[in-house]
Amino acid sequence: MQRAIAAHMVKSALQLAPHVTAVHEVDLSQVVAHRERNKDSLVGGGVRLTYSAYFVFAAARALAEVPTVNSRWHDDALEVFSDANIGMVTAIEHGLMVPVVRRAQTLDLAEIARALHELTDKARHGRLTAHETRGSTFAITNHGMGGSILATPIIHQPHAAILGIGKLQKRAMVVEEGGVDQIRIRPMIFATLTIDHRVLDASSANAYMCRFGAILQDPGAWS
């Protein structure tokens, strides 16, 4: 499995897609507060609400607004997908698996949390079916779970982009309150979008990341 993963990554990076990465900083104050209130009750059935559920929710909604990110390049044409089938890169004992949350743009936060719980549990116990690992149109890697602050993930071919989520950290931020700059401690992440530069440019990448960050800061979008 490790050889297959390595070969796939080298093919992705060196032979097919020129990689460019946009880095954005995102304030998760609203997400942290909402999760703290709802982590044990929103989903039920022993399924806890994870930060990854918020990331999948925001990623899917942002794809609907910047649809070219949810695409793949063919030899002579660009294929843009209507459904956000999001692959969640998951660490297992001997490597990585990418189970797929299908039609994520149609799911609410609790439904995404439940789907992630079921898929990651299957992945870690070797019970994923072939159907559950195929057909993704976009991928997310939450590398911050392993302690990484910032990374530039390699695109999961044949996707046009991959979203990377860094470690959640409390950082001192300058914020404006009543027209006056103040220093406040905020829970922050670095989020990256690595793109296939044949398909997307910096403008599209930054437009997507701005929407992704805005959705995470808007409780009305997901609560």
RANOR-V494290 format. One record per backbone hydrogen bond with DSSP energy under -0.5 kcal/mol. NH is the residue of the N-H (numbers start at 1). CO is the residue of the C=O. Records with the same first field share a line. If there is no record, write none. Layout:
NH->CO + CO
This chain:
5->1
6->2
7->3
8->4
9->5
10->6
11->7
12->8
13->9
14->10
15->10 + 11
16->11
17->12
18->16
19->17
20->195
22->193
24->191
26->189
28->26 + 187
32->28
33->29
34->30
35->31
36->32
37->33
38->34
39->35
41->38
42->38
44->47
47->44
48->46
49->39
50->48
53->50
54->50
55->51
56->52
57->53
58->54
59->55
60->56
61->57
62->58
63->59
64->60
65->61
66->62
69->66
70->67
71->69
72->79
73->158
74->72 + 77
79->72
80->78
81->70
85->83
86->84 + 101
87->85 + 138
88->99
89->87 + 140
90->97
92->95
95->92
97->90
99->88
100->132
101->86
102->100
104->84 + 101
106->103
107->104
112->108
113->109
114->110
115->111
116->112
117->113
118->114
119->115
120->116
121->117
122->118
123->119
124->120
125->121 + 122
126->123
127->122
128->122
133->130
134->131
137->85
138->85
139->161
140->87
141->163
143->141
144->165
145->142
146->143
147->144
148->143
157->155
159->156
160->71
162->194
163->139
164->192
165->141
166->164 + 190
167->148
169->188
171->169 + 186
173->171 + 184
175->173 + 182
177->175 + 180
180->177
182->175
184->173 + 182
186->171 + 184
188->169 + 186
189->26
190->149
191->24 + 189
192->164
193->22
194->162 + 192
195->20 + 193
196->160
197->18 + 195
199->196
200->196
205->201
206->202
207->203
208->204
209->205
210->206
211->207
212->208
213->209
214->210
215->211
216->212
217->213
218->215
219->217
221->218
222->218 + 219
223->219
